[in-house]
Amino acid sequence: MARPKRPRRRRPLAPALPHRPRGEESPPEPQNPTNPLQIPPGLRPGQRALKEIRRYQSTTRLLLRPAPFSRLVRELCLLFTRGVDYRWQRLALLALQEAAEAFLVRILEDAYLCSLHARRVTLFPKDLQLVRRLRGPEWGGV
């Protein structure tokens, strides 16, 4: 006598895909899903960088986070005062951060001009070294 067959378990239905009219293809799968900076379709290389540049140029907020900058300043202060721990006012740290960021932006602008002068688009460390050397010791150079 044959055993009666058990009814098959049904799999849960997959969620329905969005309806697409005929002739449209699905969007291309990303080549590297772990890369968060993947260029979306339609953007040419460099467009995202230009978009970021415009965004940062239109804002006046600081680029470095205040807490890590404050820790760095306090650490450097300990080194230069031979272990004497000074207290810093919040506005003093803010003013120092403003000045530091303005200094870095000016150096990077000049270094990029050096790279353009060398007929390159990429900023190399040697461009930064050249800018520091040309500026002299009072402007962060050697």
N, C-alpha and C positions, 0 to 999 in steps of 0.2 A: 504494500500500500504506500503510495507516494505521500510525502509530507505536504501539507498545504503551504503555499507560498505566503510569506509575510508581505504585507503591503510595503512598498518602498517609502522611505522617508523623503519628504519633499524638502528641497533646499529653499531657504528664504529667497524671495525675489530680490534681484539687484535693483538699486534705485534707478529710476527712469532717467535716461539721458535727455538733455534739453533738445527740443525739436529744432532741427535745422532744415531749411528748404533744400530741395534737391539742387545739386551742383556746387554747394558750398562744402569746402573741406574743413576738417577739424583743425584747430590751431596747432602749429608744430610743437612737438614736445621739446623742452629745453635740453640742450646737449649735456649740460652738467648741472643737475638739480642742486648740488651743494654750493654752487657759486651764486651768492646773493646779488652780485653786480652784473648779472647777465643782461645784455642789451635787449630790450624788448623789440619785437619786429617793428620796422618802420623808422627806427633811430639809426642814424649813421654813426660810425665810430667818432668819438669826441663830442657828440651832442650832449650826453649826460654830463660830461665834465663842464661844458659851457653853461649848462643849466645850473649846476652847482655854483659855478663862479658868479653867475648873475644873482643867485639867491643870497650868497654870502656878501656880495657887494651892496645889496639893498638893505641889509640889516646892520644894526649898530651893536648887537650883542657880542659878548666876548666868546672867543672860540675855545679857549682852554677852560676846563672846569675849575671852579674856585677852590674846592677842597684839595685836590692833588697839587695845585699851584701853591696853596698855602703851606702844605707839608714840605714842599721843595724849598720854599723861602725859609721856613723855620730850620730845616736841616742845614742849609747853607749858612744861615746866621750862626748856628752852633759851631760850625767849622771855623768861621772867621772871628768869632769872639772867644775862642778857646774854651768852649763849654759853658759860657754864661748864657742862660736862657732868657732872652728878651721877650716881652709881650708885644704883640702887634695889634694895632687897631684895625678894625675891619676896613675902614676907608683907606688906610695906608696900604693894606694888601691889595685893595681894588685899584688904587692909583699905580702901584708897582706892576700889577698885571696889565693894566692899560698900556703902560709904557713898554713893557716887555713884548706885548703883542704887536704894537706899532713898529717896534724895532725889527721884529722877525718879519713882518710883512714887507718893510722897506728892503731888508736884505734879500728876501726871496724875489721881489720885483727886480732888483738890480741883477741878481744871479740869472734870472730868466732872460733879461736883456743880453747878458753875456752869452747865454746859450744860443739866442737868436743871432748874435753877431758871428758865432761860429757856424752858422747855417744849420743849427739843430733845433728840434722842437723839445727834445727831452732835456730835463734839468739834471746835470751831473754834479757830483760832489766837487769836482774841480772848478765848477762855476762859482759855487759858494766860497771856495778857498780863494779864488781870484778876487771876488768882491771884498772879502775881509782884508786881503792884502792891499788892495787899492785904497780902501778907506783909511787904513792906518790904525795905530794902537788905540786912539781915543774913541774909535767907533766899532770896537769889537774885533779889530784885526790884530795881526802879529806885529 
